[in-house]
């Protein structure tokens, strides 16, 4: 397995993996499946997107996106890691997360944040191994399929960019 920066040509593979996360109802509040064109819109030149591939092709991705529109938050990014169903629990998520942290630091971000369903123990474990800190819980953060869901707030500081 190896991680590399994603390209526009990877959009269909990223959409497939993201759609699995949507269908599984364990990783996102999103319910609308995404197309390759939707994913291409993520490539804004500011937010790193990485993929992990093996001999079969792309098996995971990690991405950042805007946290808030206010200028004071420009160095903070939302982050996500998704792994293809049949490749979960094999290290692809860790590889994607580590590569994303490095790329985010190189891009000048000083903090990565995310929200994780409380019951998503696999993601919470991955984030702990990547040195994310669980900050607290948003209770009844949003509804998924008509059910209120709680999420854990996580953050990771990127020390190289905190010295400015």
ChimeraX commands (.cxc) that place a marker at each C-alpha (Angstrom):
marker #1 position 0.00,0.00,0.00 radius 0.5
marker #1 position 1.11,3.52,-0.70 radius 0.5
marker #1 position -0.38,6.97,-0.18 radius 0.5
marker #1 position -0.22,9.75,-2.74 radius 0.5
marker #1 position -1.95,13.04,-3.50 radius 0.5
marker #1 position -5.28,12.49,-5.24 radius 0.5
marker #1 position -5.88,13.75,-8.75 radius 0.5
marker #1 position -9.08,14.60,-10.60 radius 0.5
marker #1 position -8.81,11.19,-12.28 radius 0.5
marker #1 position -9.31,9.57,-8.86 radius 0.5
marker #1 position -12.74,11.17,-8.36 radius 0.5
marker #1 position -14.77,8.10,-9.37 radius 0.5
marker #1 position -12.84,5.81,-7.01 radius 0.5
marker #1 position -13.18,8.34,-4.17 radius 0.5
marker #1 position -16.93,8.63,-4.85 radius 0.5
marker #1 position -17.31,4.84,-4.68 radius 0.5
marker #1 position -15.59,4.69,-1.27 radius 0.5
marker #1 position -17.43,7.73,0.08 radius 0.5
marker #1 position -20.76,6.30,-1.08 radius 0.5
marker #1 position -20.03,3.12,0.86 radius 0.5
marker #1 position -19.64,5.29,3.97 radius 0.5
marker #1 position -22.94,7.00,3.21 radius 0.5
marker #1 position -24.70,3.67,2.68 radius 0.5
marker #1 position -23.25,2.13,5.85 radius 0.5
marker #1 position -24.69,4.98,7.99 radius 0.5
marker #1 position -21.75,4.87,10.42 radius 0.5
marker #1 position -19.51,7.69,9.22 radius 0.5
marker #1 position -21.48,10.68,7.93 radius 0.5
marker #1 position -24.80,12.46,8.15 radius 0.5
marker #1 position -24.84,12.67,4.37 radius 0.5
marker #1 position -27.54,10.61,2.64 radius 0.5
marker #1 position -27.17,11.68,-1.00 radius 0.5
marker #1 position -24.76,9.50,-2.94 radius 0.5
marker #1 position -21.98,11.41,-4.70 radius 0.5
marker #1 position -20.87,11.36,-8.31 radius 0.5
marker #1 position -17.34,11.73,-9.61 radius 0.5
marker #1 position -18.30,15.27,-10.63 radius 0.5
marker #1 position -19.32,16.05,-7.03 radius 0.5
marker #1 position -15.92,14.84,-5.83 radius 0.5
marker #1 position -14.07,16.92,-8.43 radius 0.5
marker #1 position -15.53,20.00,-6.71 radius 0.5
marker #1 position -13.48,19.08,-3.60 radius 0.5
marker #1 position -10.26,19.89,-5.48 radius 0.5
marker #1 position -9.98,23.58,-4.57 radius 0.5
marker #1 position -6.18,23.89,-4.52 radius 0.5
marker #1 position -6.21,24.61,-0.79 radius 0.5
marker #1 position -7.36,21.43,0.92 radius 0.5
marker #1 position -5.25,18.27,0.60 radius 0.5
marker #1 position -6.86,15.06,-0.61 radius 0.5
marker #1 position -4.86,11.83,-0.47 radius 0.5
marker #1 position -5.55,8.33,-1.71 radius 0.5
marker #1 position -4.13,4.97,-0.69 radius 0.5
marker #1 position -3.72,2.35,-3.34 radius 0.5
marker #1 position -2.58,-1.23,-3.54 radius 0.5
marker #1 position -2.17,-3.54,-6.50 radius 0.5
marker #1 position -5.99,-3.57,-6.93 radius 0.5
marker #1 position -6.33,0.23,-7.11 radius 0.5
marker #1 position -7.55,2.92,-4.72 radius 0.5
marker #1 position -8.70,1.47,-1.40 radius 0.5
marker #1 position -8.91,4.54,0.87 radius 0.5
marker #1 position -8.86,8.30,0.86 radius 0.5
marker #1 position -8.42,11.11,3.33 radius 0.5
marker #1 position -9.45,14.69,2.73 radius 0.5
marker #1 position -9.67,18.10,4.28 radius 0.5
marker #1 position -12.32,20.73,3.75 radius 0.5
marker #1 position -13.22,24.17,5.06 radius 0.5
marker #1 position -13.96,24.46,8.76 radius 0.5
marker #1 position -15.56,27.92,8.89 radius 0.5
marker #1 position -15.66,30.82,6.47 radius 0.5
marker #1 position -14.33,33.45,8.90 radius 0.5
marker #1 position -10.75,34.47,8.12 radius 0.5
marker #1 position -9.52,33.73,11.64 radius 0.5
marker #1 position -10.23,30.02,11.05 radius 0.5
marker #1 position -8.29,29.78,7.76 radius 0.5
marker #1 position -5.67,27.49,9.33 radius 0.5
marker #1 position -8.20,24.95,10.59 radius 0.5
marker #1 position -9.52,22.18,8.36 radius 0.5
marker #1 position -12.19,19.53,8.73 radius 0.5
marker #1 position -10.78,16.10,7.98 radius 0.5
marker #1 position -12.14,12.71,6.99 radius 0.5
marker #1 position -10.76,9.24,6.33 radius 0.5
marker #1 position -12.72,6.59,4.44 radius 0.5
marker #1 position -11.70,3.04,3.56 radius 0.5
marker #1 position -13.27,0.70,1.03 radius 0.5
marker #1 position -15.41,-1.92,2.83 radius 0.5
marker #1 position -13.32,-4.94,1.88 radius 0.5
marker #1 position -10.09,-3.21,2.90 radius 0.5
marker #1 position -11.06,-1.98,6.36 radius 0.5
marker #1 position -8.93,-2.96,9.39 radius 0.5
marker #1 position -5.84,-3.58,7.25 radius 0.5
marker #1 position -3.92,-0.34,7.85 radius 0.5
marker #1 position -5.15,1.70,4.88 radius 0.5
marker #1 position -6.94,4.19,7.15 radius 0.5
marker #1 position -3.82,4.76,9.22 radius 0.5
marker #1 position -1.71,5.27,6.12 radius 0.5
marker #1 position -4.27,7.71,4.66 radius 0.5
marker #1 position -4.55,9.61,7.95 radius 0.5
marker #1 position -0.79,9.92,8.42 radius 0.5
marker #1 position -0.36,11.15,4.85 radius 0.5
marker #1 position -3.19,13.66,5.31 radius 0.5
marker #1 position -1.67,15.05,8.52 radius 0.5
marker #1 position 1.66,15.55,6.76 radius 0.5
marker #1 position 0.01,17.16,3.71 radius 0.5
marker #1 position -2.14,19.44,5.89 radius 0.5
marker #1 position 0.91,20.57,7.80 radius 0.5
marker #1 position 2.75,21.27,4.53 radius 0.5
marker #1 position -0.29,23.24,3.33 radius 0.5
marker #1 position 0.01,25.49,6.39 radius 0.5
marker #1 position -2.89,24.26,8.51 radius 0.5
marker #1 position -2.38,24.41,12.28 radius 0.5
marker #1 position -5.32,22.24,13.33 radius 0.5
marker #1 position -7.43,19.39,12.00 radius 0.5
marker #1 position -10.90,18.78,13.44 radius 0.5
marker #1 position -13.68,16.29,12.90 radius 0.5
marker #1 position -16.82,14.87,14.40 radius 0.5
marker #1 position -17.33,11.12,14.76 radius 0.5
marker #1 position -20.45,9.18,15.65 radius 0.5
marker #1 position -20.08,8.14,19.29 radius 0.5
marker #1 position -20.60,4.47,18.44 radius 0.5
marker #1 position -18.03,4.46,15.60 radius 0.5
marker #1 position -15.34,2.76,17.66 radius 0.5
marker #1 position -13.18,1.92,14.62 radius 0.5
marker #1 position -12.86,5.59,13.61 radius 0.5
marker #1 position -12.35,6.71,17.18 radius 0.5
marker #1 position -9.57,4.15,17.58 radius 0.5
marker #1 position -7.92,5.25,14.34 radius 0.5
marker #1 position -8.05,8.89,15.38 radius 0.5
marker #1 position -6.48,8.07,18.76 radius 0.5
marker #1 position -3.58,6.31,17.01 radius 0.5
marker #1 position -3.16,9.45,14.86 radius 0.5
marker #1 position -2.91,11.53,18.08 radius 0.5
marker #1 position -6.27,13.26,17.80 radius 0.5
marker #1 position -7.76,14.37,21.10 radius 0.5
marker #1 position -11.40,13.79,21.96 radius 0.5
marker #1 position -12.63,17.22,23.02 radius 0.5
marker #1 position -16.22,16.46,23.96 radius 0.5
marker #1 position -19.63,15.41,22.71 radius 0.5
marker #1 position -22.19,17.25,20.67 radius 0.5
marker #1 position -25.45,15.70,21.85 radius 0.5
marker #1 position -28.23,15.36,19.29 radius 0.5
marker #1 position -25.97,17.03,16.72 radius 0.5
marker #1 position -28.16,16.13,13.74 radius 0.5
marker #1 position -30.62,13.54,12.57 radius 0.5
marker #1 position -29.77,10.64,10.30 radius 0.5
marker #1 position -32.75,8.74,8.95 radius 0.5
marker #1 position -34.98,10.50,11.49 radius 0.5
marker #1 position -32.84,9.54,14.50 radius 0.5
marker #1 position -30.86,12.07,16.57 radius 0.5
marker #1 position -27.17,11.18,16.65 radius 0.5
marker #1 position -24.44,12.27,19.04 radius 0.5
marker #1 position -20.91,12.94,17.82 radius 0.5
marker #1 position -17.50,13.13,19.45 radius 0.5
marker #1 position -15.52,16.26,18.60 radius 0.5
marker #1 position -11.85,15.56,17.87 radius 0.5
marker #1 position -8.87,17.78,17.12 radius 0.5
marker #1 position -5.20,17.47,16.32 radius 0.5
marker #1 position -2.81,20.38,16.51 radius 0.5
marker #1 position -0.09,20.55,13.87 radius 0.5
marker #1 position 2.80,21.95,15.92 radius 0.5
marker #1 position 5.04,23.02,13.03 radius 0.5
marker #1 position 2.49,25.70,12.16 radius 0.5
marker #1 position 1.83,26.93,15.68 radius 0.5
marker #1 position 5.12,28.83,15.98 radius 0.5
marker #1 position 4.06,31.75,13.78 radius 0.5
marker link #1:1,2 radius 0.2
marker link #1:2,3 radius 0.2
marker link #1:3,4 radius 0.2
marker link #1:4,5 radius 0.2
marker link #1:5,6 radius 0.2
marker link #1:6,7 radius 0.2
marker link #1:7,8 radius 0.2
marker link #1:8,9 radius 0.2
marker link #1:9,10 radius 0.2
marker link #1:10,11 radius 0.2
marker link #1:11,12 radius 0.2
marker link #1:12,13 radius 0.2
marker link #1:13,14 radius 0.2
marker link #1:14,15 radius 0.2
marker link #1:15,16 radius 0.2
marker link #1:16,17 radius 0.2
marker link #1:17,18 radius 0.2
marker link #1:18,19 radius 0.2
marker link #1:19,20 radius 0.2
marker link #1:20,21 radius 0.2
marker link #1:21,22 radius 0.2
marker link #1:22,23 radius 0.2
marker link #1:23,24 radius 0.2
marker link #1:24,25 radius 0.2
marker link #1:25,26 radius 0.2
marker link #1:26,27 radius 0.2
marker link #1:27,28 radius 0.2
marker link #1:28,29 radius 0.2
marker link #1:29,30 radius 0.2
marker link #1:30,31 radius 0.2
marker link #1:31,32 radius 0.2
marker link #1:32,33 radius 0.2
marker link #1:33,34 radius 0.2
marker link #1:34,35 radius 0.2
marker link #1:35,36 radius 0.2
marker link #1:36,37 radius 0.2
marker link #1:37,38 radius 0.2
marker link #1:38,39 radius 0.2
marker link #1:39,40 radius 0.2
marker link #1:40,41 radius 0.2
marker link #1:41,42 radius 0.2
marker link #1:42,43 radius 0.2
marker link #1:43,44 radius 0.2
marker link #1:44,45 radius 0.2
marker link #1:45,46 radius 0.2
marker link #1:46,47 radius 0.2
marker link #1:47,48 radius 0.2
marker link #1:48,49 radius 0.2
marker link #1:49,50 radius 0.2
marker link #1:50,51 radius 0.2
marker link #1:51,52 radius 0.2
marker link #1:52,53 radius 0.2
marker link #1:53,54 radius 0.2
marker link #1:54,55 radius 0.2
marker link #1:55,56 radius 0.2
marker link #1:56,57 radius 0.2
marker link #1:57,58 radius 0.2
marker link #1:58,59 radius 0.2
marker link #1:59,60 radius 0.2
marker link #1:60,61 radius 0.2
marker link #1:61,62 radius 0.2
marker link #1:62,63 radius 0.2
marker link #1:63,64 radius 0.2
marker link #1:64,65 radius 0.2
marker link #1:65,66 radius 0.2
marker link #1:66,67 radius 0.2
marker link #1:67,68 radius 0.2
marker link #1:68,69 radius 0.2
marker link #1:69,70 radius 0.2
marker link #1:70,71 radius 0.2
marker link #1:71,72 radius 0.2
marker link #1:72,73 radius 0.2
marker link #1:73,74 radius 0.2
marker link #1:74,75 radius 0.2
marker link #1:75,76 radius 0.2
marker link #1:76,77 radius 0.2
marker link #1:77,78 radius 0.2
marker link #1:78,79 radius 0.2
marker link #1:79,80 radius 0.2
marker link #1:80,81 radius 0.2
marker link #1:81,82 radius 0.2
marker link #1:82,83 radius 0.2
marker link #1:83,84 radius 0.2
marker link #1:84,85 radius 0.2
marker link #1:85,86 radius 0.2
marker link #1:86,87 radius 0.2
marker link #1:87,88 radius 0.2
marker link #1:88,89 radius 0.2
marker link #1:89,90 radius 0.2
marker link #1:90,91 radius 0.2
marker link #1:91,92 radius 0.2
marker link #1:92,93 radius 0.2
marker link #1:93,94 radius 0.2
marker link #1:94,95 radius 0.2
marker link #1:95,96 radius 0.2
marker link #1:96,97 radius 0.2
marker link #1:97,98 radius 0.2
marker link #1:98,99 radius 0.2
marker link #1:99,100 radius 0.2
marker link #1:100,101 radius 0.2
marker link #1:101,102 radius 0.2
marker link #1:102,103 radius 0.2
marker link #1:103,104 radius 0.2
marker link #1:104,105 radius 0.2
marker link #1:105,106 radius 0.2
marker link #1:106,107 radius 0.2
marker link #1:107,108 radius 0.2
marker link #1:108,109 radius 0.2
marker link #1:109,110 radius 0.2
marker link #1:110,111 radius 0.2
marker link #1:111,112 radius 0.2
marker link #1:112,113 radius 0.2
marker link #1:113,114 radius 0.2
marker link #1:114,115 radius 0.2
marker link #1:115,116 radius 0.2
marker link #1:116,117 radius 0.2
marker link #1:117,118 radius 0.2
marker link #1:118,119 radius 0.2
marker link #1:119,120 radius 0.2
marker link #1:120,121 radius 0.2
marker link #1:121,122 radius 0.2
marker link #1:122,123 radius 0.2
marker link #1:123,124 radius 0.2
marker link #1:124,125 radius 0.2
marker link #1:125,126 radius 0.2
marker link #1:126,127 radius 0.2
marker link #1:127,128 radius 0.2
marker link #1:128,129 radius 0.2
marker link #1:129,130 radius 0.2
marker link #1:130,131 radius 0.2
marker link #1:131,132 radius 0.2
marker link #1:132,133 radius 0.2
marker link #1:133,134 radius 0.2
marker link #1:134,135 radius 0.2
marker link #1:135,136 radius 0.2
marker link #1:136,137 radius 0.2
marker link #1:137,138 radius 0.2
marker link #1:138,139 radius 0.2
marker link #1:139,140 radius 0.2
marker link #1:140,141 radius 0.2
marker link #1:141,142 radius 0.2
marker link #1:142,143 radius 0.2
marker link #1:143,144 radius 0.2
marker link #1:144,145 radius 0.2
marker link #1:145,146 radius 0.2
marker link #1:146,147 radius 0.2
marker link #1:147,148 radius 0.2
marker link #1:148,149 radius 0.2
marker link #1:149,150 radius 0.2
marker link #1:150,151 radius 0.2
marker link #1:151,152 radius 0.2
marker link #1:152,153 radius 0.2
marker link #1:153,154 radius 0.2
marker link #1:154,155 radius 0.2
marker link #1:155,156 radius 0.2
marker link #1:156,157 radius 0.2
marker link #1:157,158 radius 0.2
marker link #1:158,159 radius 0.2
marker link #1:159,160 radius 0.2
marker link #1:160,161 radius 0.2
marker link #1:161,162 radius 0.2
marker link #1:162,163 radius 0.2
marker link #1:163,164 radius 0.2
view
